[in-house]
């Protein structure tokens, strides 16, 4: 099967791309020119930029499945419009091209942060968006992109699935929460927040990748 993935140079995206490749699929990655060298071996680069895409219709010809993981993450000082341009408008452009082409399934990788995370212990798929409680531009734009993705399914333009990973850890994670906590502990500089009974949601990278693979099937 011919599969396109965005965000293949990120932690989850890289592991997903490798898994898809190892399952025998023909995997192409939409990637900015500066990031081509970061792709795993055996993944074909398609150079484009979701902030200003130029060739999505051609890229998605003869493509059966799209995994959309690319996004602007939480970064200090980044204007809201930058988040919206990539996370919302980039998703819109990708959905439009997918619906107009041969794509059979579109998997959008969102975040549990759109649904009252962290700390909500009884959340499921019916929990409404609560991005405003975290005040994150990232969560707001991910919620908007979720709505766009599901709208295509409601209107029967495209078979879509939204997946909301929680904090993901494992080999290859170099800047996530878990390695940063481990580094602080190793230096003896860890500061406990609260009374030590705080709850967060964690998932191992292999389990998240397996969930994404199943969503694609």
DAMOQUI-V161917 format. One record per residue. PSI is psi in radians with two decimals (999 if undefined). Layout:
psi=PSI
psi=PSI
This chain:
psi=2.48
psi=2.15
psi=2.41
psi=2.37
psi=2.40
psi=2.64
psi=0.44
psi=-0.11
psi=-0.07
psi=3.06
psi=-0.96
psi=-0.79
psi=-0.70
psi=-0.79
psi=-0.63
psi=-0.77
psi=-0.74
psi=-0.74
psi=-0.75
psi=-0.76
psi=-0.79
psi=-0.34
psi=0.03
psi=0.16
psi=2.72
psi=1.87
psi=2.20
psi=2.57
psi=2.20
psi=2.10
psi=2.55
psi=2.59
psi=-0.65
psi=-0.26
psi=0.06
psi=-0.72
psi=-0.27
psi=-0.11
psi=2.57
psi=2.75
psi=2.51
psi=0.04
psi=2.21
psi=2.15
psi=2.42
psi=1.91
psi=2.07
psi=3.03
psi=2.10
psi=-0.34
psi=-0.56
psi=1.21
psi=2.56
psi=-0.31
psi=0.58
psi=-0.67
psi=-0.79
psi=-0.68
psi=-0.64
psi=0.07
psi=2.32
psi=0.40
psi=2.26
psi=-0.57
psi=2.46
psi=2.25
psi=2.01
psi=1.79
psi=-0.27
psi=2.44
psi=2.76
psi=2.08
psi=3.08
psi=2.06
psi=2.29
psi=2.29
psi=-0.02
psi=2.20
psi=2.64
psi=-0.67
psi=-0.54
psi=-0.77
psi=-0.82
psi=-0.69
psi=-0.73
psi=-0.91
psi=-0.58
psi=-1.03
psi=-0.59
psi=-0.70
psi=-0.72
psi=-0.80
psi=-0.69
psi=-0.71
psi=-0.76
psi=-0.79
psi=-0.66
psi=-0.76
psi=-0.53
psi=-0.21
psi=-2.53
psi=0.18
psi=2.28
psi=-0.53
psi=2.43
psi=2.05
psi=2.10
psi=2.18
psi=1.89
psi=-2.43
psi=2.53
psi=-0.23
psi=-0.28
psi=-0.18
psi=1.04
psi=0.76
psi=2.53
psi=3.00
psi=-0.27
psi=1.97
psi=-0.31
psi=0.60
psi=2.54
psi=-2.94
psi=-0.28
psi=-0.15
psi=2.20
psi=2.88
psi=2.39
psi=0.71
psi=-0.52
psi=-0.35
psi=-0.36
psi=-0.31
psi=0.44
psi=2.25
psi=-0.62
psi=-0.87
psi=-0.66
psi=-0.87
psi=-0.52
psi=-0.67
psi=-0.74
psi=-0.70
psi=-0.61
psi=-0.85
psi=-0.73
psi=-0.82
psi=-0.79
psi=-0.46
psi=-0.65
psi=-0.60
psi=-0.74
psi=-0.64
psi=0.08
psi=0.55
psi=-0.43
psi=2.46
psi=2.02
psi=2.67
psi=2.38
psi=2.26
psi=2.32
psi=1.51
psi=2.60
psi=-2.89
psi=2.12
psi=2.39
psi=2.90
psi=-3.09
psi=2.37
psi=-0.20
psi=1.92
psi=-0.27
psi=0.15
psi=-3.08
psi=-0.74
psi=-0.88
psi=-0.55
psi=-0.70
psi=-0.74
psi=-0.69
psi=-0.71
psi=-0.73
psi=-0.71
psi=-0.54
psi=-0.03
psi=0.52
psi=0.30
psi=2.37
psi=2.12
psi=2.33
psi=2.20
psi=-2.71
psi=0.16
psi=0.16
psi=0.36
psi=2.61
psi=2.36
psi=2.78
psi=2.22
psi=2.59
psi=2.46
psi=2.53
psi=-0.70
psi=-0.62
psi=-0.68
psi=-0.76
psi=-0.75
psi=-0.70
psi=-0.70
psi=-0.70
psi=-0.77
psi=-0.64
psi=-0.61
psi=-0.30
psi=999
